[in-house]
Amino acid sequence: MSSLTCAKLTLFSIAGVVIQIIGLSLFVYGFFPVKPALSGISGTESFRVPRCNSVHNESEGDLPPDQLKALYEELSGIHPFDRLILMVIDGLPAEFVLGKDHQPPPKALMEAMPYTQSLLANGVAIGYHAKAAPPTVTMPRLKAMVSGAIGGFLDLAFNFNTQALLDDNLLGQFFSVGWKMVMLGDETWLKLFPRLFMRHDGVSSFFVKDTVQVDHNVSRHLGDELSRDDWHLLILHYLGLDHVGHIGGRNSILMAPKLLEMDEVVKMIHTSIIANQDNGQRRTLLVVVSDHGMTDNGNHGGSSYDETDSLALFIGLKNHDSEHASYAVNTVYQVDIAPTLALIFGVPIPKNNVGVLISGTFDSFTDEQNLKALELNSWQLFRLLQAQLPGLSCENSPCESFIHDQGPRKSKCNGNLENMICCLYLNATVLHSSWKSKNVSRSYSRADYSSIVAAYYEFLKTASEWLSRRVTDKPVNLLAFGVTAMLLSCLILLCLIFHVCKEFCIRQKKNFDLVDGMCNWNLDEAFILGVILIVIISMGSSSMVEEEQYIWHFLTSTLDLLLLRKTMQSLPVKKLVRLYEGTKKIGFQVFSIFVLIISGRTLRGWHQGGVNWTHLPDISKWLEQAGSNNVKLVQLVSCLLIIGLCFFTLSVLGSRRKFVLVVGFSFLVFGLLVLQHIMIYQENTIVQSSSTTTLMVQIIFAVLGITAIGTFIALPLVMPISISKTHSSHDSYTSTSDPIKIQNKYPLVELKASLYVIGWTYICYWCLLQLLLQQPVNAVPILLILVQILASMTYSSYSGLHQKQWVEIAALYYLGMAGHFALGNSNTLATIDVAGAFIGMSSHSTLLSGILMFIITYASPILFLISMVMYISVKDTTYLLISQSADSGYLLKIMLALPCLVPLGVNSILLTAYTIVLLLMRNHLFVWSVFSPKYLYVCATTVCVYIGVSSVALTVIYSYLVLAFRKRMLCSSNTDAR
């Protein structure tokens, strides 16, 4: 069999990765396009019946704002309010105010907002559960509230780099009629609507450690703004409650005081403006909304009820319906806020709105005004349907078939989508026309009015539901090319793995009689491949995607038991001479496997991850209930144990104590800094970070970077190099002459020692960095993951020829994925730790925060990937060497080929498989709430693998080249001396 050279193997590997990146980019671009929107701004055509040519905007000319406002009021027939106060309480779940399941909120929450509760009880306020669409992050939710449109899924990424909103929206409509606007709070508004506010004071929404000043910056202007009469729209966006949730969760001790602070703001606005206004004053409406809810741990971004349960509270509308004043579940959609406010204030509904007029908000208006509002909403949605359904063109007049000679009556609607929509639309319009004629003669009954309202809402909700769920047309060619490229990349990487494994196996058979049966398949090897198959099959189930952590924990535990079985079967009972030596090695392996099983089971019970079972008890919840002092004690003990383990492991290289002492000292400095930060500066993690705390963390980051990079660069330069004159007993499987020649020519021993120290430095520094960034309750899982790595290295160092290298590397990859979920991560965006991404930052930086967020989320996979450096140092591969073929390229190949190719290959299979699954599930009900977030995690995992594999390859190649150059120089000097 022809052997691939190191250069060819490298080129093929890079080609496979590049093809994969191209295919992934094409698929993401094709599958997640930005949702198309109708261009132009709604104008006077919004107040006229839809016609064939009404899809395009009709120009109102250059009417001055006051004349345009008067024209809109005349055409709408609705006497609007004069001013609007939009108060956004970021992250406030509606159930905190309105309760849940027909039950009022808990007593503590009601007492935290007494004034708001009194407004609800007295019918002064009307509250709704406004369901938000995923992703539940601020920017797309604000766009939904002001435009009525549901954005694309990739708005999640744009949330961190907000661009100006160019689509038709409420603020643009208000500006066109001459409104003066003021904004206080989240600077996202300033990015969405630049140069629109005459006064503003923006604050960053991403610096989540701040829970006090971020709201004080809003409230300090409130008294002055309420006393002014030069504005029409006042936006107040409070961020403190969302930040409290990110840091301490729903049950944070700061939650009740923060709610009380928000209640005081509502009281101040209501008592100073709304409660005292009479018919002679300018009428002001206060609308209190939230952009999204939050989970129990205070995060958001996913599609669970807790995250999508946002608030819409209207204060200033007269409520005559007791149903809306009670704790009944009045559920609307967040996009319904846009058309409701547009109709109340007499401006055109934004062109791309898919929302529906909120029932109950027009109870204080006349019947004519209420029906007019429903009619305008129907016209707007019908125009949007005309633009997206060619079958609704007026030229074919499909709707005419539903007009009956017998007069107006409600028809039963069925058939295809176009016919059903036409039928529902005509049912409402025909009944409304009949009602208008009866209204002139005052001959209509209340039942007639109710039937018209019901007909309108039937059409509106049907149209809104279809428009909201409409699947964007995807470029088939682009998707097909992307999938094909990923399949090709996967095939290349798998062929390379197969070729390398086969080559190594043949070399074993050729040179060593004791491995005659080593190329046969064993149960553990078949199970390694079975794991991939099981994970792929589970990807097709939304429930299994949500609870993926159970799969990884079960499969890794099963793999540990299979390795234990194989180890026990390899007891050298027939070779009594080597009985003690073999039993000793097997004893270490058995002990390592038991450590893996026990630590894995502890990690499994630390967090109840996923989506559906997070309420179940686990170790982390038990610790948090025991108090912060107990959590801190556990964190300190974990930090000390990590430092102790690292020193113990470095002490194995006792013959090279000088550089071990240097590395150990630098590590001790870093460890003590982290320990000091935990002891002193983490006394209270729910208050804003001080400048001293930030400076300390920045010093730790600097020490970490300098020492890690310094160890990587300097260690190969100072590693002692020697030339062997006699046979080394390092490897009992090699012959007595060839390895000595190879070791004298190439720095194998020095490279192993160098990689051992560098690899363990990477591992230990990464663990201490995670102690700094992770939640305090995750200190023990970090320690257990470190123990798992140490146990895996011990097992691999004694496995020799009894275990194939690719099996051990795949097992490390699987342990990394199990550890990922053990740290509390899941496939929902809500479990991303946003608070940790701002540790050590004095001001917001999107890039740095994103890097820290990635480091926190993928702590375990990256840790197991960079542990490959140490794995290469402890895994004995010298049995593959023969003097005739041993050169630098071949040495690098046997050390790097499988540690780099196996993670790339396994990830390539999972990435390609899930890409195909996502394509098949493109019309699934949960495609945006379950499958798409999972795909983002799969893409991020791919980036994680690229980073890990590149780090391992760079470390090994650099260390080898430096050591080989030094050894060549040493050999040349010895030759010259002789």
N, C-alpha and C positions, 0 to 999 in steps of 0.2 A: 504494500500500500504506500503510495507516495505521501511524503510528509510535508505539511504546510510549514513554510518558514515563518519566523516570528514577524517579519515585515509583511508578508502576505496575509497572515492571520490578523494583524493589526489593521491593514487596509480593508479587509472584508468586514471586520467588526465595525470600523468607523462608517463604512458604506451602509451597513445595516442600520446603524443608529441614525444616520442622516436621512435615509429613506423613511424611517419611522417618524422622525420629526416632521418631514414634509407631509407625509400622509396624515399625521395627527393634526397638523395645522390646517390642512385642507378640509378635513372632516369637521373640526370645530368651527371653522369659518362658514361651512355650508349648513351645519345642523343648528347653529346658534346665531342666525342672522338677526340684525336689529329689526324689530317689527316695522313693517312699512306703515307710513302715516299719510293721510291726505294732506296735500299742501294747501296753503292759503288759510285765511281767517274767516270764521263765520261772520256774516253781516246781516243785512236786512232780509236776505233770502230765507233766513232761519224762521221768519215770521210769516212765511208764505207756504202754500201747499206744494209739496215736492212735485217737480215736473221732470220731463226727460232731460232737459238741459240745465237742471238745477244742481247737478253734481259739482260744477265749477262755481267758484265764488263770483258773486255779482258785486261790482264795485259801487260803493256809496259816494264815490268822488272824494273830494277834500273837505268834507263837512267839518266845521269846528267841533271840538269835543262836547260843548254844551248843547249844540243843535243835534248832534248824533245821539246824545243821551235822551233828549226830548223825543226824538224820532223812535228810539227803542221803546220808550215808555208808552208812546201812543200805539205802536204796533202790538206790543205785548198785552196791553190792557190790564196790567198788574201794577198796582201802586207799590213801589219797592220801598225797602228800608233805605236809609240814607248812609249809614256807616256800618262797618263790620269790624269786629275784633276777633281775630282768629288766634286762639291760644292753643299751641301745640305742646303737650306734655309728653316728651319723648319716652317711649317704652311703657306707658301706663296701660296695663291690662284693663279691659272694660269691666271685668268682674270685680275689680277693686272698688268700683263705683256703683255698678248695677247688679252685682251678684251673679249667680250662676244657677241654672236649672230651676228657675222660678223661686229661688231662695235669695234673700238679701245677703249682702256681703257680711263677713264675720264682724263681730262687735268691735274688735280693735280697729278694723278698717273704717267702719262707719263713724267711730269716734275720732278718727284721724281727719275726716272731711265732713264735719258737722253742718257747715253752711250749705255745701253742695247737696247733702242729703235732704236738708230742709227745703231746698228749691225743688227737688224731685218730688218730695212728699206733698208739697202744696200745688203742684201742677205748673209751676213757673218754668220748669226745665223739662225738656223731653230728651230721654237718653236712648241710645241704640248701641247694640253690639255691631260694630262695622267690621266685617270680615275682610282682612287684608290678603292680597294675593302674594305668594312667594315670588322672589326672595324677600323676606321680611327685614329689610334694612332701610335706612332712612331715605336716601335719595329717590329710589323708585316709588316709594310710598308717598312722598310729597308730590311727585309728578302725577301719581294716580289721583290724588285729592284735588289738584288744581286743573287737570286736563281731562279727567274721567277716562283715561286710556290706560290699558294694562301694557307695560313695557315688556321688552324682551328679557330673557333669563339672564343674559350677560350684563344687564344693568347692575348686577351684583358687583362685577368688576369695576364698572364706572362709578360705583358708590365711593370709591377711594380717590377718584379723580373727576369730580363733577364738572360737566360742561354745561354751557348755557342751553336752556330749553327753547328750541325754535318752533315747536309745534304749538298749535292754537291752545290757549289756556285762559283761565279766569283772570289772572293778573294782567295779561295782555289786553283782555276785553275791558277790565276796569280802567286800565291806563288809556285806552282809546276813547273813553267817555270822560276823561279829565280827572280821574281820581288821583289824589295825592296819597302816597303810601309810605309807611314807616315800618321798619323791621328791626327787632331786637332779639338776639339769640343766635341760634345755629347759623354759621356762615354758609351753609349749603344753600340757603335762600339767595345769598348774594352771588353765588356761582351760577345758580339756575337763572337768575333774573338780574344780570348786571345793569347798572345805570337806571334802574327802575324805581328805586326808593329815594325819596328826598332826604330822609334821615335814616341812619342805621348804625348799629353797634353789633358786630358779629363776633362770635367766639367759635373756637374749633370744637367740633363734635367728637373728635377721636381721642382727645386726651382724657381718658376715662378715670384717671386717678383723682381728678378734680370734681368734687360733688358740691362745693359751696360757692366758690367764686363764679363758676360758670352760670349760676342762676342769679347771683347778686348783680352781675353785669346787666341782666335784663330788668330786674325789679327796681334798680336804682333810678331808672328813667321813667318808671311807670307813672308815678304821681304827676310829673311834669307833663307827660303825654296825655294823660286823662284830662288835664285842665285845659289843654289846647283844643281848638276847633278847626285847625288847618289841615287835618287829615281825614281821609275817608276809610282807609284800611290800615289797621294796626295789627301786625303779626308779632306774637310773643312766642318764641320757641325755647322752652325750658328743657335743658339736657340733664339736670342733676339726678332725676329719678332713674333714668336709664343708666347713668354711671353708678349709682348706688346698687342697681341690680347686677351690673357686670362685676362689681367688686365683692358684694356680699350676698347676692341672690335675692329672691322674693322676700325671704324672711329676715333680711338684714335689720339690725337694730336701728339703722338710719332710715328705713322705709317709712315708718309712721311719722316721724318728724318731717320728712320730705313731703308726704301727702298733706300734712297740716299746713306746710308752707304754701303748697299749691292751692289749698282751700282758702287761705288768706288772700291770695291773689284774686281768686274768683269773687270772694266777698268784697274786696276793694273795688273791683270793676263794677259789680252789680249794684252796690250801694251808692257809688258815686255817679253813675251814668244811667244804667238801665232802670233801676227802681224808681228814679225820680223823673223820668221822661213822661211827658203827656202829649196830647195830640198837637200841641203847638210847637213842640220841640222836634229837633232832628232825631229820627228813630234810629237806635243802634241795636245791632244784634251781636250777641256774644256766642261764639261757637268754640267749644272746647273739644279738641280731638287729640288722638294719639296716633303715631305712625305705625306702631306695631305693639305686640305684647312682649312677654318674656317667659322663659322656662323657669323651673324651680331654681336653677343655678344662675339665673339672671341673664342668660344669653338669648340670642334670637338670630334669625336668618332662614330657618326652616319653615315647615308647613304644618306643624302641630297646632292644636286648638289654642294652647297657651300663647303661641307666638303670633297667630293671626287674629286673636281677639283684641281688636283695637276699639277705641271709644269714639262716639260722635254724640256730643251733648249740645243741644240748642237751648240757649237761655235768652228769653225775650219774646218768644213766640207764645201766644195765648193758647193753652192746651185745654180743649173741651172734652177730650177723650180720656177717661180714667185708666184705660188700658196702658197708655203710654206713661202714665205717672206711677204705675205700680212697678214691681220687679218682674213683670212678664218678660219673656225672652223676645225682644224686638230686634231681630237680626236683619241687617242690610249689608250691602257691600261697600267697601271703602270708596270705590269709584262713583257711588251714588251721591257723594257729597258735592261733586262738581256740578252736575245739572241742577241739583236742589238749590245751591247758592246762586247759580246763574239765573234761575227762574225767580227766586226771591228778590234779587236785586235788578231784575229787568234787563239783563244783557244776554246776547246770544249764547247758546250752549256751545262749548268748544267742539270743533268739527269732528274730532276723533273720539268723542265721548261714547262709552258703552254703558254708562250708568243710567239709573232709573230714578225718577223723582221719589224721594223718601216719603212714604205714607205717614201722615200725621203732621207734617211740617206746614201744610197749607190749611189746617183746620181753622185758623183765624182769618182766612180769606173767604170771600164769597164763593158760592157754588160755581158761578161763571168763571171766576179767576182760577179756581182749582182745576176745572175742566180745560181751561185755556192752557194752563201749565202742562197738563198731561198731553194735550194736543201738540204743543210745541216740542215736547220731549219725543213724541211719536214721529213727528216730521223729521227731527234730527236723526233718529235711529234709522228711519226708512231711507234717508239719503245715504247714510253709511252703508246700509245693505245694498242699495242700488250700485254703489261703487265696487262692492265685493261680490255681488251675485249678478252676473250678466243676464240671468233669466228674469230679472225684475225690470228689464228695460221697458219703457212705456210704449215703444214702437210695436211690440207684440201684444201689449195690453193683457197680460195674463190675469190681471185683477178684475177685468170687466165681466168675466164669467160668473162672478160672485154677486153681481147686482141683480136683485129680484124685482120682477114686476109687481109682486104682491105688496111691496113697500118694505120698510126697514124691519128686519128681523135678524136675530143672531143665528148664523149658520154653523154647522158642525164642520170643523176644519180638519182635513187629512190630506193625504197625497204627498207629493215630494215637498222639499223644503220651500221652494219658491211659491208653490200654490198655498201651502199652509200659512206662510207669512202674509201673503196677500189676503187670505181669508180673514186672519186675525186682525189685520190692519183695517180692512173694510168693515168688519163687525163693529169696531170702535168708532170709525169715522161716520158710518151711516147712522148709527144710534145717536151720535153726538149731533149730527145735522138735524135729525128728527127732533131731538130735545130742544135745539135752538128755536125751531118753529113753534114748538109747544110753549116755550118760555115766553114768547111774545104774547101769547094768549093766556099765559099763567095756568095752563092746563096740565102741566107735568106733575107727576107724583114723586115722592122720595125714592120709591122703588126704581123709577126710571133713572134717576140720578145715580143710584148705587150700581145699577147694571152697566151704565156707561163707564163708571170708574173701574169696575171689575173687568170690562172688555179692554179698556186701555192697558191696565196692568197685565192682563194676559198676553197682549201683544208685546208690551215693553219687556217683560221678563223673558219671554221666548226669544226675542231679538237680542237682548243683552246677553243671555246665556250662550247663544250661538256665536255671537261676536267675540265673547270672552274666551271661548274654548276653541275658536277657529285656529286650525293648525296652519302656520305659515308655510307657503309653498317652498320646498327645499330644492336646491339645484341637484338633480339626480346624478348628473355626470360628475359633479364635484365630489359628492358623497361616495360614489362608486370608485373614483380614482383614489380617494383617501383610504378607503377600506382595502383596496387592492395593494396600495403601497405598504400599508401596515402588515398585510398578509405576507407580502414579499419580504419585508424586513424580518418578520417572525421566522419565516422559512430559512433565511440566511443565517440567523443567529442559532437556530436549532441544528442546522447542518454543521455549523462550526463546532458546536458542543459535541455532537455525535462523532465528528471526525477526530477531535482531540481525545475524547474518551476511548475511542477505538484504537487510536495510535498508542496511548499509554498502556492499554490493556495488552496489546500485541507485544510491546516492549517488555512488560512484566513476564509474559509467557516465554519470551525469547531468552531472557537472562536469568530467570529464577524458577527452579523446579517447584518451590513450595507454593507457588501461586497458580498451579495448573487449573484450579477450579474457580479462580477469582473473577473471571469474566462472566460467570453465570449469574442469572438474575436471582436476587433474594427477596424475601417478603418486604423488608423495609424499603428496598429500592422501588418495588412495584407500588408501595403505598405512597412514596414521594410523588410519583406521577398521578396516583389516584387522588391525592390532595388537590392537585390542579383541576382535575376533572370535576371533583365535588364542588369546588368553589365556582367553576364555570356554570355548572348546572344550577347552583343556588342563585346566580345572578338574574335568572329569569323570573324570580319571585320577588315582588315588592316587599313582602314581609321578611324574607331572608336578607334582602339588602339592608333593611332597617335594623335587623338583629344579627349582622354579620359576625359580631364578636364571638357569638357562641360557636360558630363554625371553626374559627381559628383556635380557640381554646380547646375544643374537643379534639381537633386534628393534631395539634402539637402534643397533647397529653397521650393520645394513641400512639403517635410516633415514638415518644419516649419509652412507652411500654414495649414496642417492637424492638427498639435498640437494646433494651434490657434483656429481652428474650434472646436476641442474637449474641449478645455479650456472654450470657450464661452458657450458651451452646458452644462457645469457643474455648471453654476450659481445657487446658492441655493435659487431659487425663492419660494419654498414651505416651507422652514424652516426659518420663519421670525426671530426666536430667534437668529439664527446664521448667519443672512443675512450680518451683517456688517463684522464679522470675515471672512466669506467665500468670500465676495466681496473683502476684503483687500488682501487675499491670491491670488485670481484670478487676481487682479490688478497687483501684482508682477509678476505673470506668464505671463500675456499678455504683460507687459512691457519687460520682458526678451525675449519673442519671437520676438517682434518688433526689439529689439537690434540685435538678431541673423539674422533677415532678412536684416536689413540695413547694418550690417557689412559684411554679406555674399555677398551682391550685390557689395559692394565696393571692396572686395577681388576678385570677379569675373572680375571686370574691371581693376584690377591693372596690370596684365600681360596678353598679348595675347600669351598663351602658345601653346603647341603642335608643329606641323611641318609646316602645310600648311598656317597658318594665322598669323604667327609671324610678318609679315610686317604691319599689321593693327595697327592703333594708339591705345594707351592705356595710363593709368595714369602714369605709370613708364616712358614711353618714353617722355611724356609731361614734367615731372619733370626734366629729364635729359637734355632736350632741354632748360629748363629754367635756367640751369647753376648749377655748383657744389655748389655754396653758398646756393642756395635754397634747394638743396638736403640735405646739412649738417644741415640747419635750421630745416627741417622736421625731420631729424634724432635726433637732440637734443630735440625737443619738444616731440617726441615719447618716448625717454629715460626718460624724466622727468615725463611724464604721467604714464609710467609703474611703476616708483618708487612711485608715488603718489597713484596709484591703489593698490599697494602691501601694503602700510602702512594703507590705508583705510580698506582693507579687514582684516588685522591683528587686527585692532582696535575693531573688532566685539567681540573679546574675552576680553572685558574690565575688567572682574572680575579676570583675571589672568595677571595683567599688568607687573609683574616683569619679567617673562620669555619672555613675548611678547616684552618688551623693549630690552631685550638682543638680541633676534632674529632680531628685527627691527633695532637695532644698527649695527649688523653684516651685515645685508642686505644693510643698508645705506652706509657702507664702500665700499662694493662691487659695489654698484650703482654709487657712486662718482668716483671710479676708472675707471669704464667704461665710464662715462661721461667725465672725464678728457682725456681719450684716444681718444674719438671722437672729442673733441674740439682742442686738441693740436697735436696729433700724426697722425691724418687722414687728414691733410691739403692737402696732395698730395698722392693719393693711387697708382699712376702710376710710382713711382720711387722706387728704392730698399729700403727696410726697414732698418733703422739704428739700431745700437746695443741698443740704448736707447728705441726705440719702441719695439723691441723684448723683452727686459728685462721687460718693463711695462706690456706687454701681459702675460709674464710668471708669473709675480707677481699676476695678476688678476686670471690666471688659478689656482695658488696655493691657493689664498684666497677663490676662489670658491670651490675647493675641500675640504679644511679644514672646512669651515663653513657648507657646505651641509652635509658632513659626521658627523661633530660634532653635528649638530642639530639632525640628525637621531639617533645618539647613546645617546646623553646626555638628550634629552628632556624627554623620558620616565623615566629617572632616577631622574629628578628634578620636574616632574609634581606633583602639590599638590594633595593629596588623602584624600577623606573624606568619612564618613559613614553616610548615610541618616537615620534619625529617623522618618521622616514624609514623606508623599507621595510627590513626585516631580511632578510638572506640565509639565515636559518636553514633555511628550507624551500623548495627549488627547485620544488616541485610546486604551491605555492599561488599565488594571483593577487597582484597588486601593491597592492590597496587593502583588500579585506575582512579579511585576516589582521591588518593593522596596527590596524584599528578594534577587532577582537576582542582583540588583545594589549593594547591600551590600556585596554580595559574589563575584561578578565579577566586574572589573573596567570599566564598560561601559561608564560612563560619562567622566572619565579621558581619556579613549582610544579615544573617539570621539574628545575631545579637543586636544589631542596630535597629532592625525592624521590630524586634521585641520591645525595645524601650520606646521607640517612636509610637508604635501601635498602642502600647499601654498608656502612654502619655495622652494620645488622642482620646482614648476611652475615659480615663479618669477626669481629664479636663472637661469633657463633654458632660459627664455626670454632675460635676460641681456647677457647671453652667446651668444645667437643668434645675438643680436645687435652688439656684438664684431666680430662675424665671417661672418655674412651675408653681401651681398652687401649693401651699404648705402641706396639704394632706397627701400630695403625690410624692413626698420624700421617700417613703417606704417603697413604693413601686420602682422608683429610680434605683434604690439600693438592690432590690430583688432582680432587676434587669441586669445590673452589674454582676450580681452573683451568678445569674444564668450564663453570662458571657464567660466568666471565669470557669464555671463548670464545663461549658462547651469546649473551651480551649484545653482544659485538662483531659477531657475525653478524646479529643482529636489528637493530642500529643502522644497518647498511648494506643491509639487505634491501629497504627501501622498499616499493614496491607489488608487487614480484615475488614476495613470499611472504605468504600469508594469515596474519593474526594468530592465528587459532585453531590453525593448524598449529604455529606456534612455541610456543604455550602448552602444547599437548598434548605436544610434544617435550620440553619442560622437565619435565612431569609424568613422562614415561617415564624420563628420565634420573634423576629422583629415586628411582624404584623400582629401577632398576639399581644406583644407589649404595647403596640400602638393603641389598641382598644383597652388595654388594662389601665392606661393613663386617663381614661374617661372620654376618649375620642369616639366618634361614631360617624355614620355616613350622612348625618344632618349637619347643616352649617351652624346650628345653634350651639354645638359643643366646642366651637373654636374659642380659645381663651383670648379675648380681646384685651383684657386688663393687663395680662403679662407682657403684651407687646409694647407697653409704654414704660416699662421699668428702665430706669436710667436715662430717660429722655426729659430734657428741660422744655422742649417745644415739639410740636407735632411735625413728623417727617413721614410721608407716605411710604417712601422706600425703606427706611430703617424699621418702621413699624411692621411693614410687610415681611421683612426678613426675620424679625424676631417672632412674628406670628407663625411663620413657616418652621422656624427652629423649635418652637414649643410644640406645635402640632405633630411634627415628624421626628420627635426626639428619639423614639425607640427604633424605627427603621434605619435612620441615619447612624445611630450608635452601633447597630449590628453590622451595617455595611462597612463602617470604618474599622470595625474589629477584624475585618479581613486582613489588615496589615499585620496584626498580631497572629492571626491564624496562619498566615504564610510563614511566619517565623517559627511556629511550634510544630507545624505539620511537616513530617519527614518525607521529602520527595527525592532524596539523593539516590534512591534505588532505581530511578529512571535514567541515571547517568551512565554513559559509557564514553571512554576517552576519545574514541574516533569521531563521535558526533557532538561532543560537548563544546559549544562556543557560547559567546555572550547572548546571541539571539535565542539559542535553544534553552539556556538557563532561565532567561526571562520568560520564555514561553511556558516552561513547566511550572514556574512559580505564579504567573499572572493569568494564564489562559482561563482556567476554570473559575478562580475567584472573581474574575471580571465577567466572563461569558454567562455563567449560571444565573446571577441576579438579572442580567439583561435579558436572558432567554425566558426566565419565569415571568418577569414583568411584561415582556412582549406578548406572551401567550394570554395573560390576563387582560392586558390592554386591548389587544385585538378582539378577544372574545367579547369583552363588555362593549366595545364599539359596535359589534354586530348586534348584540342584545339591545342596545339603545336604539339602533336603527329599526329593529323589529318592533320595539315598544313605542315608536314615535307617536302613535295614536292612542296610547294607553292613558287611562284616567290620571295616573300618577307620574306621567312622564316628566313634568316640571317639578313636582314636589318630592319625588323619591329617586327616580333613575338619573335625572340630570345632575342633582347635587352629588350623587355617587360618582358620576363620570368626572366631575371636577376633582374629586378626591383621587380617582384613578390617574388623571393627568398629573396632579401634584405628586403622586407617588412615583410616576415616571421621571419627573424632574429630580426627585429625591434619589432615585437609583442612578441617574446620570451623574449627579454630584458625588455620591458615594463611590461609584466605580472610578470616576476620574481622579478622586483624591487618592484612592488605593494605588492606581496605576502610576500616578505622578510620584507618590512617595517611594514606591519600589524602584522605579526606573532611575530617579534621581540618586537614591542611596546606592544603587548598584554601580552607576556610572562613576560616581565620586570614589567609591571604594575600589573599583577595578582600576581606575587611573592611579590611585595611591599605591595599590599593590604592584602594578606594573613598574612604577617608579622605584619601589623598594627592591623588586627583583633585579632591575637594571643596575641599581647601585651595588647590590651584592655581587653581581656578575663582574662589574668593573673592579670591585675590591679584590676578587680572586685573580 
